[in-house]
Amino acid sequence: MATVNAVIALPAALPAVPSALAAPSSGLDTGDTAWLLAAAALVLLMAPGLALFYGGMVRSKSVLNMMMMTFGALAVITVLWVLVGYSLAFGDDVGAGLVGDPTQYAGLGQLMSAASNGASHVPLILFAVFQGLFCVITGALVSGAIADRARFGAWLVFVAVWTLLVYAPVAHWVFDVDGDGHSGGWLVNQVGLVDFAGGTAVEICSGASGLALALVLGHRVGFGRDPMRPHNLTLVMLGAGLLWFGWFGFNAGSALSAGQTSAVVFTTTLVAGAAGSLGWLVLERFRDGHATSLGAASGMVAGLVAITPSCGSLTPLGAAAMGAVAGVVCAWAVGLKYRFRYDDSLDVVGVHLVGGLVGTLGIGLIATAAAPTGVDGLFYGGGLDQLGRQLVGAVAVLVYALVVSGVIGLVVDKLLGFRIDEEHEVSGIDMVVHAETAYDLHATAGTRSAGHGMLGGIAHHRDEEPRA
């Protein structure tokens, strides 16, 4: 996620994807800065894109709640990232590669003038914001596993604690590279994990965290019995398109430069998303007899998930293979929740956890040293060495995120009650929690004067009794 290729030379055992904190002292590059500004904005756009994608996939009575969980995560995580999250993730290591110094960059005030000290070719405060938006997307992804049944306030408390105890340490492990007197995380520096843009820290972490919460909250009412179809596939397709658009900032922006590396990553990201959609559709057609719009959108996301860690390690043809495999494997994996009886509402486990594993481990198989990260996988003569490194990283993040997220979820449930009442879940969480509905399908009674314009209408709406 936060890597600059060909900036410093790493030991032979490590991928050549160093940290922005170790960039040369040549001053700011305005072209790279402009690209990173645009990339950060693209990643921010993924938040409303995800809200639309998830919102369309739930039932009509919980659309607003689902979207609010994404926007709530955006608000909470952004503030916490500025206060201490970035420092935990990218401060000098204080615990054998496990976490950064929480006071080093607290409040980000120290970074307001850091651009002039020669420490980076892009403003460090921009780098910090870019990293924070990755945390936003990761946290918002988790909410899809508990759609339709979580208390909004409890969710905000969970995602705040999760940011500090789960995401920030994992980001330190995976993305914070040693250099120029700076000590970083253990997976990238000691193990030699290659993760260009977040297959472990974003995808596996969100999938494992979502699985933990799904187990803590239990099944939705009617899970496995009642139809729970997406209520608006138009929103799903629109959200998927915005996610794909934003993903170019997600992946290509992680080069932190506007050059050959970002161009290669842009290409592999495009190809993998397209191949993932095709892979899912082909499996659907032969398995179910129909190629669906939901399958096209989900397969595209699966391909993008898998290419996220590997976008700097593959050829375009390798990206096509990676995306297609992810589309097929994830289309199969979403059915595991019925076999093992965990209610992952919007398939965060099946798409993000499984897709992240495919992409992370796939580097050990089909990576080529001709790509920017400069490592060879098994099929390119690299042996099993890199595959072993990828396996250690994937398992470490999966187990840590699953266990710690589960503990946080249990504590929040014990103290606040994480799940809404059954009758409110059945009647509709939007009206009960937010006093709003996504669609006003009832004829308006009375005259315009009864509402006294827009503000009066809003006040009248909020005074109404909750209804299904």
C-alpha positions as CSV (number, residue, x, y, z in Angstrom):
1,M,0.0,0.0,0.0
2,A,2.7,2.4,0.8
3,T,5.7,1.6,-1.3
4,V,8.2,3.4,-3.5
5,N,10.0,1.2,-6.0
6,A,13.6,1.7,-6.9
7,V,14.2,4.3,-4.2
8,I,16.6,2.5,-1.9
9,A,18.4,-0.8,-2.2
10,L,17.1,-3.5,0.2
11,P,18.8,-6.7,1.3
12,A,18.6,-9.5,-1.2
13,A,16.0,-11.4,1.0
14,L,13.6,-8.5,0.8
15,P,11.4,-7.1,-2.0
16,A,12.5,-3.9,-3.5
17,V,9.5,-1.9,-2.3
18,P,10.8,0.6,0.3
19,S,9.0,3.1,2.4
20,A,8.3,6.7,1.6
21,L,10.1,7.5,4.9
22,A,13.3,6.2,3.3
23,A,13.1,8.2,0.1
24,P,16.1,10.2,-1.2
25,S,16.9,13.7,-0.1
26,S,16.3,15.3,-3.5
27,G,13.4,17.4,-2.4
28,L,9.8,17.3,-3.5
29,D,8.7,16.0,-6.9
30,T,5.7,18.0,-8.0
31,G,4.6,15.4,-10.5
32,D,4.7,12.6,-8.0
33,T,2.9,14.8,-5.5
34,A,0.2,15.6,-8.0
35,W,-0.3,11.9,-8.7
36,L,-0.5,11.0,-5.1
37,L,-3.1,13.8,-4.4
38,A,-5.2,12.4,-7.2
39,A,-4.7,8.8,-6.0
40,A,-5.7,9.7,-2.5
41,A,-8.9,11.3,-3.9
42,L,-9.6,8.1,-5.8
43,V,-9.2,6.0,-2.7
44,L,-11.6,8.4,-0.9
45,L,-14.1,7.9,-3.7
46,M,-14.1,4.2,-2.9
47,A,-15.9,4.9,0.4
48,P,-19.1,6.1,-1.2
49,G,-18.6,3.5,-3.9
50,L,-18.5,0.8,-1.3
51,A,-21.6,2.3,0.4
52,L,-23.5,2.0,-2.8
53,F,-22.2,-1.5,-3.5
54,Y,-23.1,-2.7,0.0
55,G,-26.3,-0.7,0.1
56,G,-27.7,-2.3,-3.0
57,M,-26.9,-5.8,-1.8
58,V,-28.9,-5.6,1.4
59,R,-32.7,-5.6,1.8
60,S,-34.6,-2.3,1.3
61,K,-35.3,-1.9,5.1
62,S,-31.6,-1.6,6.0
63,V,-30.1,0.3,3.1
64,L,-29.3,3.5,5.0
65,N,-27.9,1.7,8.0
66,M,-25.5,-0.2,5.7
67,M,-24.4,3.0,4.0
68,M,-24.1,4.8,7.3
69,M,-21.7,2.1,8.6
70,T,-19.3,3.0,5.8
71,F,-19.7,6.7,6.3
72,G,-19.4,6.3,10.1
73,A,-16.2,4.3,9.6
74,L,-14.9,7.1,7.4
75,A,-15.5,9.7,10.1
76,V,-14.2,7.7,13.0
77,I,-11.1,6.3,11.4
78,T,-10.0,9.6,9.8
79,V,-9.9,11.3,13.2
80,L,-8.2,8.5,15.0
81,W,-5.6,8.1,12.2
82,V,-4.6,11.7,12.6
83,L,-4.5,11.5,16.4
84,V,-2.5,8.3,16.8
85,G,-3.2,5.7,14.1
86,Y,-0.5,6.9,11.6
87,S,2.1,7.0,14.3
88,L,1.3,3.5,15.5
89,A,1.6,2.3,11.9
90,F,4.6,4.3,10.6
91,G,6.4,5.6,13.7
92,D,9.8,4.2,14.6
93,D,9.4,0.6,15.8
94,V,9.1,0.2,19.6
95,G,8.4,-3.5,19.9
96,A,10.5,-5.9,17.7
97,G,8.7,-4.9,14.5
98,L,5.2,-5.1,16.1
99,V,4.1,-1.5,16.4
100,G,5.3,2.0,15.9
101,D,5.9,4.8,18.4
102,P,2.4,6.2,19.2
103,T,3.8,9.6,20.1
104,Q,6.1,10.2,17.2
105,Y,3.6,11.6,14.8
106,A,0.6,12.1,17.1
107,G,-1.7,14.7,15.6
108,L,0.4,14.9,12.4
109,G,1.6,18.4,13.4
110,Q,5.2,17.3,13.0
111,L,4.5,16.5,9.3
112,M,3.3,20.0,8.3
113,S,6.9,21.1,7.6
114,A,8.5,17.7,7.0
115,A,8.4,18.2,3.3
116,S,11.3,20.6,3.4
117,N,13.7,18.4,5.3
118,G,14.6,16.2,2.4
119,A,13.1,13.1,3.9
120,S,10.7,12.3,1.0
121,H,10.0,13.2,-2.6
122,V,6.3,13.6,-1.7
123,P,4.9,15.5,1.3
124,L,4.9,13.2,4.3
125,I,1.5,14.6,5.5
126,L,0.1,13.6,2.1
127,F,1.6,10.1,2.5
128,A,0.0,9.9,6.0
129,V,-3.5,10.9,4.6
130,F,-3.1,8.3,1.7
131,Q,-2.4,5.6,4.3
132,G,-5.3,6.7,6.4
133,L,-7.7,6.3,3.6
134,F,-6.6,2.7,3.2
135,C,-7.5,2.1,6.8
136,V,-10.9,3.7,6.1
137,I,-11.7,1.2,3.3
138,T,-10.5,-1.7,5.3
139,G,-12.7,-0.9,8.3
140,A,-15.7,-0.2,6.1
141,L,-15.3,-3.6,4.4
142,V,-15.7,-5.4,7.7
143,S,-19.2,-4.0,8.1
144,G,-20.5,-6.0,5.2
145,A,-20.1,-9.2,7.3
146,I,-22.6,-8.0,9.9
147,A,-25.2,-6.2,7.7
148,D,-28.8,-6.0,8.8
149,R,-28.2,-6.7,12.5
150,A,-25.7,-4.4,14.2
151,R,-26.2,-1.4,16.5
152,F,-24.7,1.7,14.9
153,G,-23.2,3.0,18.1
154,A,-21.6,-0.3,18.9
155,W,-20.2,-0.5,15.4
156,L,-18.5,2.9,15.8
157,V,-16.9,1.9,19.0
158,F,-15.7,-1.4,17.5
159,V,-14.2,0.2,14.5
160,A,-12.4,2.8,16.6
161,V,-10.8,0.2,18.8
162,W,-10.1,-2.1,15.8
163,T,-8.2,0.7,14.0
164,L,-5.8,1.0,16.9
165,L,-5.4,-2.6,17.9
166,V,-5.8,-4.4,14.6
167,Y,-5.2,-2.3,11.5
168,A,-2.4,0.0,12.7
169,P,-0.2,-2.8,14.0
170,V,-0.8,-4.9,10.9
171,A,0.0,-2.0,8.6
172,H,3.3,-1.5,10.6
173,W,4.2,-5.2,10.0
174,V,3.4,-5.1,6.3
175,F,4.2,-1.6,4.9
176,D,6.7,0.1,7.2
177,V,10.1,-0.6,5.6
178,D,13.4,0.0,7.4
179,G,15.6,2.8,6.1
180,D,17.8,5.9,7.0
181,G,17.7,5.1,10.6
182,H,14.0,4.2,10.7
183,S,13.0,0.8,11.9
184,G,9.8,-0.7,10.7
185,G,7.7,-3.9,10.8
186,W,8.7,-7.5,11.0
187,L,6.8,-9.1,8.0
188,V,8.3,-6.8,5.3
189,N,11.7,-6.4,6.8
190,Q,12.5,-9.7,8.6
191,V,10.3,-12.2,6.7
192,G,10.4,-10.5,3.3
193,L,6.7,-10.5,2.5
194,V,5.7,-8.8,-0.8
195,D,2.4,-6.9,-0.5
196,F,2.3,-4.0,-2.9
197,A,-1.0,-2.5,-2.0
198,G,-2.7,-4.5,0.8
199,G,-3.5,-8.1,0.2
200,T,-2.7,-8.9,3.8
201,A,-3.2,-5.6,5.6
202,V,-6.5,-4.7,3.8
203,E,-8.0,-7.8,2.2
204,I,-7.1,-10.7,4.6
205,C,-7.3,-8.4,7.6
206,S,-10.9,-7.2,6.7
207,G,-12.0,-10.7,5.8
208,A,-10.7,-12.3,9.0
209,S,-12.1,-9.4,11.1
210,G,-15.5,-9.8,9.3
211,L,-15.6,-13.5,10.0
212,A,-14.9,-12.8,13.7
213,L,-17.7,-10.3,14.0
214,A,-20.1,-12.6,12.1
215,L,-19.4,-15.3,14.6
216,V,-19.9,-12.9,17.6
217,L,-23.2,-11.5,16.3
218,G,-24.6,-14.8,15.0
219,H,-27.1,-15.4,12.2
220,R,-29.6,-12.9,10.9
221,V,-33.3,-13.8,11.5
222,G,-34.2,-16.2,8.8
223,F,-30.7,-17.0,7.6
224,G,-30.6,-20.0,5.4
225,R,-34.4,-20.1,5.3
226,D,-35.8,-16.7,4.0
227,P,-34.7,-15.1,0.7
228,M,-32.3,-12.3,1.4
229,R,-31.7,-11.0,-2.1
230,P,-30.1,-7.7,-3.1
231,H,-32.8,-5.1,-3.2
232,N,-31.3,-2.9,-5.9
233,L,-28.8,-4.3,-8.4
234,T,-28.5,-1.0,-10.1
235,L,-26.8,0.4,-7.0
236,V,-24.6,-2.6,-6.8
237,M,-23.4,-2.1,-10.4
238,L,-22.8,1.6,-9.8
239,G,-20.9,1.0,-6.6
240,A,-18.8,-1.6,-8.3
241,G,-17.9,0.8,-11.1
242,L,-16.8,3.4,-8.6
243,L,-14.8,0.9,-6.7
244,W,-13.0,-0.2,-9.8
245,F,-12.3,3.5,-10.7
246,G,-11.0,4.1,-7.2
247,W,-8.9,1.0,-7.2
248,F,-6.5,2.6,-9.7
249,G,-5.6,5.1,-6.9
250,F,-5.5,2.2,-4.4
251,N,-2.9,0.2,-6.4
252,A,-1.2,2.5,-8.8
253,G,-1.1,5.3,-6.2
254,S,0.9,2.9,-3.9
255,A,3.9,3.4,-6.2
256,L,4.0,6.9,-4.8
257,S,5.4,8.1,-8.1
258,A,4.1,8.8,-11.6
259,G,6.3,6.6,-13.7
260,Q,6.9,3.1,-15.1
261,T,5.9,1.3,-11.9
262,S,2.6,3.1,-11.6
263,A,1.9,2.4,-15.3
264,V,2.6,-1.3,-14.9
265,V,0.4,-1.5,-11.8
266,F,-2.4,0.4,-13.6
267,T,-2.3,-2.1,-16.3
268,T,-2.3,-5.2,-14.1
269,T,-5.2,-3.7,-12.1
270,L,-7.3,-3.2,-15.1
271,V,-6.7,-6.7,-16.5
272,A,-7.3,-8.5,-13.3
273,G,-10.6,-6.8,-12.6
274,A,-11.8,-7.7,-16.1
275,A,-10.6,-11.3,-15.8
276,G,-12.1,-11.7,-12.4
277,S,-15.5,-10.7,-13.7
278,L,-15.2,-13.2,-16.6
279,G,-14.1,-16.0,-14.3
280,W,-17.1,-15.6,-12.0
281,L,-19.5,-15.3,-14.9
282,V,-18.2,-18.5,-16.6
283,L,-18.6,-20.4,-13.4
284,E,-22.1,-19.1,-12.8
285,R,-23.1,-19.9,-16.4
286,F,-22.0,-23.6,-16.1
287,R,-23.1,-24.0,-12.5
288,D,-26.4,-22.1,-12.4
289,G,-27.3,-21.6,-16.0
290,H,-27.2,-17.8,-15.8
291,A,-24.6,-15.1,-15.9
292,T,-25.8,-12.4,-13.4
293,S,-25.1,-8.7,-12.9
294,L,-24.3,-9.5,-9.2
295,G,-21.8,-12.1,-10.4
296,A,-20.2,-9.6,-12.8
297,A,-19.8,-7.0,-10.1
298,S,-18.6,-9.5,-7.5
299,G,-16.1,-11.2,-9.9
300,M,-14.7,-7.8,-10.7
301,V,-14.1,-7.1,-7.1
302,A,-12.6,-10.6,-6.5
303,G,-10.1,-10.0,-9.3
304,L,-9.2,-6.6,-7.9
305,V,-8.8,-8.0,-4.4
306,A,-6.3,-10.7,-5.7
307,I,-4.3,-8.2,-7.7
308,T,-4.0,-5.8,-4.8
309,P,-0.9,-7.5,-3.3
310,S,0.5,-8.8,-6.6
311,C,-0.1,-5.8,-8.9
312,G,3.6,-5.0,-8.9
313,S,4.8,-8.5,-9.2
314,L,3.1,-9.9,-12.4
315,T,3.1,-9.5,-16.1
316,P,-0.2,-8.5,-17.7
317,L,-0.9,-12.1,-18.7
318,G,-0.1,-13.1,-15.1
319,A,-2.6,-10.5,-13.9
320,A,-5.2,-12.0,-16.2
321,A,-4.6,-15.5,-14.8
322,M,-4.7,-14.2,-11.2
323,G,-7.9,-12.4,-11.8
324,A,-9.6,-15.3,-13.5
325,V,-8.6,-17.7,-10.8
326,A,-9.8,-15.3,-8.1
327,G,-13.1,-14.9,-9.8
328,V,-13.7,-18.7,-9.9
329,V,-12.4,-19.5,-6.5
330,C,-14.3,-16.7,-4.8
331,A,-17.5,-17.6,-6.6
332,W,-17.2,-21.0,-5.1
333,A,-16.1,-19.7,-1.7
334,V,-19.1,-17.6,-1.0
335,G,-21.2,-20.7,-0.6
336,L,-19.0,-21.9,2.3
337,K,-21.1,-19.8,4.8
338,Y,-24.0,-22.1,4.3
339,R,-21.9,-25.2,4.7
340,F,-20.2,-24.0,7.9
341,R,-23.2,-22.0,9.1
342,Y,-21.6,-18.5,9.7
343,D,-23.6,-15.6,8.5
344,D,-21.3,-13.4,6.5
345,S,-24.0,-11.2,5.1
346,L,-22.3,-9.7,2.0
347,D,-19.5,-12.2,1.5
348,V,-16.6,-10.4,3.0
349,V,-15.0,-13.7,3.8
350,G,-15.7,-15.3,0.5
351,V,-14.4,-12.4,-1.6
352,H,-11.9,-10.4,0.5
353,L,-10.4,-13.1,2.8
354,V,-10.3,-15.8,0.1
355,G,-9.4,-13.4,-2.7
356,G,-6.6,-11.9,-0.5
357,L,-5.2,-15.3,0.1
358,V,-5.2,-16.1,-3.6
359,G,-3.4,-12.9,-4.5
360,T,-0.9,-13.1,-1.6
361,L,0.1,-16.7,-2.1
362,G,-0.1,-16.4,-5.9
363,I,3.0,-14.1,-5.7
364,G,5.0,-17.1,-4.6
365,L,3.9,-18.9,-7.7
366,I,3.7,-16.6,-10.7
367,A,5.7,-13.5,-9.7
368,T,8.4,-12.5,-12.1
369,A,11.6,-10.5,-11.4
370,A,10.8,-8.5,-14.6
371,A,8.0,-6.8,-12.7
372,P,8.7,-3.8,-10.4
373,T,9.0,-5.7,-7.1
374,G,11.7,-7.8,-8.6
375,V,11.0,-11.3,-7.2
376,D,10.6,-14.6,-8.9
377,G,7.9,-17.1,-7.9
378,L,8.0,-20.9,-8.2
379,F,6.9,-20.9,-11.9
380,Y,9.6,-18.4,-12.8
381,G,12.5,-20.3,-11.2
382,G,12.4,-18.8,-7.8
383,G,11.7,-22.0,-5.9
384,L,9.6,-22.2,-2.8
385,D,11.4,-19.4,-1.0
386,Q,9.0,-16.6,-1.7
387,L,5.9,-18.8,-1.4
388,G,7.0,-19.6,2.1
389,R,7.4,-15.9,2.9
390,Q,4.0,-15.1,1.6
391,L,2.4,-18.0,3.5
392,V,3.9,-16.7,6.8
393,G,2.6,-13.3,6.2
394,A,-0.9,-14.4,5.2
395,V,-1.3,-16.8,8.2
396,A,0.1,-14.2,10.7
397,V,-2.3,-11.5,9.6
398,L,-5.3,-13.9,9.3
399,V,-4.8,-15.3,12.8
400,Y,-4.1,-12.0,14.5
401,A,-7.0,-10.1,12.9
402,L,-9.4,-13.0,13.6
403,V,-8.5,-13.4,17.3
404,V,-8.1,-9.7,18.2
405,S,-11.2,-8.6,16.3
406,G,-13.2,-11.4,17.9
407,V,-12.1,-10.3,21.4
408,I,-12.9,-6.6,20.6
409,G,-16.3,-7.7,19.3
410,L,-17.1,-9.8,22.4
411,V,-16.1,-6.9,24.7
412,V,-18.2,-4.4,22.8
413,D,-21.1,-6.9,22.8
414,K,-20.8,-7.4,26.6
415,L,-20.6,-3.7,27.4
416,L,-22.9,-2.1,24.9
417,G,-24.8,-4.9,23.2
418,F,-23.7,-5.3,19.6
419,R,-26.8,-6.7,18.0
420,I,-30.2,-4.9,17.6
421,D,-33.4,-6.4,19.0
422,E,-34.9,-9.2,16.9
423,E,-38.2,-7.3,16.4
424,H,-36.3,-4.3,15.2
425,E,-34.3,-6.4,12.8
426,V,-37.5,-7.8,11.4
427,S,-39.3,-4.5,11.1
428,G,-36.4,-2.6,9.6
429,I,-33.2,-1.2,11.1
430,D,-33.3,2.0,9.1
431,M,-36.4,3.5,10.8
432,V,-35.5,2.1,14.3
433,V,-31.9,3.3,14.4
434,H,-31.9,6.3,12.0
435,A,-35.5,7.4,11.9
436,E,-35.3,7.4,8.1
437,T,-36.1,5.2,5.1
438,A,-34.2,4.9,1.9
439,Y,-37.3,5.0,-0.3
440,D,-40.5,7.0,0.5
441,L,-43.1,5.0,-1.4
442,H,-46.1,6.5,0.4
443,A,-48.2,9.3,-1.0
444,T,-47.6,12.6,0.8
445,A,-50.7,13.7,2.8
446,G,-51.7,17.3,3.6
447,T,-50.5,20.5,2.0
448,R,-47.0,22.1,1.7
449,S,-47.8,24.5,4.5
450,A,-48.1,21.6,6.9
451,G,-44.3,21.0,6.6
452,H,-43.2,24.7,6.4
453,G,-40.8,24.0,3.7
454,M,-37.8,21.7,3.8
455,L,-36.8,22.1,7.4
456,G,-40.3,21.7,8.6
457,G,-40.7,18.6,6.5
458,I,-37.6,17.1,8.0
459,A,-38.7,17.8,11.5
460,H,-42.1,16.2,10.8
461,H,-40.4,13.2,9.3
462,R,-38.2,12.7,12.4
463,D,-41.3,12.9,14.6
464,E,-43.0,10.0,12.9
465,E,-43.4,6.7,14.7
466,P,-41.0,4.0,13.5
467,R,-42.7,1.8,10.9
468,A,-41.7,-1.2,8.8
